[in-house]
Amino acid sequence: MVFLTRLNRFGSALLLVLGVCFVSPAAVQASDLVKPWPENASQPIPSPWVAQYHPKIPQHTEFKLVQAGGTLALEAVANKAYGTLVHPFASPVVLNTLSWEWQVLTHPTGADLKTKAGDDAGAKLCVFVQIDEGKLGLGTRLAMAAARTLSGENLPAATLCYVWGSPGERVGQVFDNPYTDRVRNMVLRDLPGSNALLSEQRDLQADARLAFGDELPKGAVRFTGLALGADSDNTGSTAKARFGDIAAQ
């Protein structure tokens, strides 16, 4: 019974951090791997982007399209809330670079991504990494199976989250999410906010190896999707972020 309780807690932790990830049956062209935002804010957020939430957190991060400095952006607003916007890929794909624009308008008060009480981010963009699950310990594999059964979804076994960290947090630091080591955080920014969208470009192959090197199969690293969001449920505060163009190659 104690072991089953631990498995259930593991599954709940994965859902809390990841939301859920489904696999779309539709093929995706390499030139359109990440579906771009539409041309104007009156249009809906395009499929396969889909909002995902945790069943035990009643307040949800709101996602909408807005004009930001002459360009269209995706805005995420969390008022004591949690949520992610997930973009699955049709099948695992080798990616070399990920580039995007983002901006934090409101950073969650008291956030500290190394603690459960402060595990909130002004902005985060995560990639789902395909690992060799046979390299995981038996307990972790059983917990993953339980989490997937509980959710009814194919939860990723490894997720790398690029985070807009708390002010003063060391940029470049990589560490486990406080709820589960199946998610690793990499701090890219430590500003309290910004007045405009800022650009990022990451070497996904290098970053994935830095975060999950011992768990990766031989050869090029493959990815199964990505997600973005802002959350403030643990600190009971407010977070607000915007995401501009996102491109993967």
N, C-alpha and C positions, 0 to 999 in steps of 0.2 A: 504493500500500500504506500509506504514512504517513497519507494522508487517510482511508482506511478504518479504520485503527487509531484515529484521532481520533474518528470517528463511533461506533465501538464503545465508546470510553471515555465519550463523551457519553451514549450509551444506558445504560451502566452507572451513570453518575452520576445520571441521572433515576430509574432504578429504586431506587437507594440512598436517594434523598431522598423519592420519592413512593410507593414500592411500585408497584402497578398499579391502574388504575381501569377497571372495566367499566361498561357502560351496561345497566341493567336494563330489560327490555321492559315491565314492569308499570307502569301509570299510578299516579301519586302525587297524592293530594289536597292542595290548598294548606294545609288545616288540619292535615295530618299529613305535612308535607314531610320532616321529620327524625323517623325512627321513635324513639319514646321508650323508655327502659329499662322492663322489665316491672315488675310490682308487687312481686315478691320475688326474692331472690338465687338461689333454687333453679331459676328458669326460665333458659333459654338466652338468650344475646345475640340479639336479634331480627334477622331479615333485613330490609332488605338490608345491614345492617352486616356486614362481612367482614374478617377479619384478613389482612393482606398483609405479605410478608417479602421480603428480598433473597436470591436463590439462593446468593450467595457468603458470606453471614453465617450461621454455623451456630447461633448462639444467638438465640432469638426472644423478643421482649417478650411477656409473658403478659397476657392480658386476662380479667377475670372481674368478676362483679357482687358487690358487698359492701354491707353496711349501714354508713352513715357519718353518725353524729350524728342518728339517727332517720330518715334518708332513704336511698334506694337510689342507689348511685353505681357507675360503671364504674371499676375499678382497673386500672392499667397498671404492671407491674413488669418492669424491665429489669435483668438481671444480665449485664453485658458483652454486651448484646443490642440488637437493633434490631427494630422492627415498627410498623405503623400499623393502625388500625381504620378502614376506609373505608366511607363511605355515599354511593353514587352517586345522582344524581337521574335520573328516567326521561327527562328532556329538559332542555335549558338553561332556566333560570328566572330572572326578575328578582327579586332580593331587596334589601330595604332595610336590614334590621337583623338582627344575629345576637346572641343572648344565651346565656350559659351560666354554669355554676359549675365551678370547678376548684380543685385543691389539690395542692401538691407536698409530699410527706412526706419524700422523700430527693432531694437535688439531686446530679447527677453530679459527682464530684470532678474539678476541673481543667477543667471545661467552658468553652469559648470559641467561641461560634457563628460567629465570623468566621474561624476557622481549621479546616482539615480535621482536624487532630489533636484539636481540642476540640469538634467539631461534634456535641454531644450536648445534649439538652434535658430538663430535669426534667418539662416538660409542653409540648405544642404542640397547637394546633387550627388546621387548615389549610382553606382554601376554594379550589376549583378555579375559576379565572376564565376566561371565554370571551373571547378576544382576536381581533383581526383578524390572522390568521397571515400575510397578504399583506404586512403591515408589517414582518415580520421579514426579516433578511438571508438571502441564498441559502444560506449555510453553515449557519445555524441551522435553516432549513426542511429542508435535507437531513439534518441531524443528528436532527431530530425524526422525520422519516420513518424513518430507520434505527432509532431507539430504539423506535418503534412496531412495526416489523417484527421486531426482536429479541425484544420482549416478547410480541408477539401481542395487545397490548392498546391501547386508545385513550388513551395517556398524555396528560394535560392539558399544554397548551403554556405555561400560566401558573398558578402556585400562590402564594397569599399565606398565610403561616404566622404566626399569633399565637403568640408564644413566651414562656415563663416563662424569662427570661434569667438569665445568671450574676449572682451578687450584685455590686452596684455598677455593672452595665451601665445605660446611659442609657435610661430608659423613653421610649417614643415613637420611638426610632431605627428606621429602615427601611434594610435593607442586603441585598445578594445573599447567598444561600447560597454557601459557599466551593466547592462542587462544581459548581454551575450557576446561571446568572443567570435560569433559568426558574422559580426559586423565590426569593421575597423574604421575608425575616423582618421582623416588626414586634414589638418588645419591649414587653410590657404590664406585666410584673412583674420585679423584680430581687431578690426576697427569697430567702433560702436555703431557705425552706419556710413552711408555715402550719399552724395548729392546726385550721382549719376550711375548708370550701368557701367560696371567694370569688367574688363575682358580677362578670360582665363584660357590657357591651352595646356593640356596635360598629356604626357606620354603614358598612355594606359598600360602598355606592356611593362614598363619600368615600375609604375606605381603598384600594379597588381602583384608583381614579384616582390616588391618591398613589403607589401601588406600580407601576402599569403604564400610566399615563396616555397615553403616546405610542403604545401598542400597541392601545388599545381602539377598537372600532368606535363610530360615532356612536350616540347614544341611551343608554338605560339599560343598565347593565352586567348581563350574565347570568352565572349560575354553574351548574356541572355536578355538583357534589358537595362533600363535605367529608371530612376525615380527622382523627383525633386519635391521640396516642401519647406515649410517653416512650422515650428511647434512651440507651444508655451504651456502645456498642460501640467508639467511637473512644478514649474515655478509659479503657476497661477497668475501669469502676467500676459503681456501682449507681444506678438512678433509680427512683423510685416516685411515681406521681401518681394522682389521682382526678378524675373528671369527673361532675358532677351533671346536672341538666336542661339540655338544649340545644334552642333554639327559633329558627327562622328565619322572617322575614316579608317 
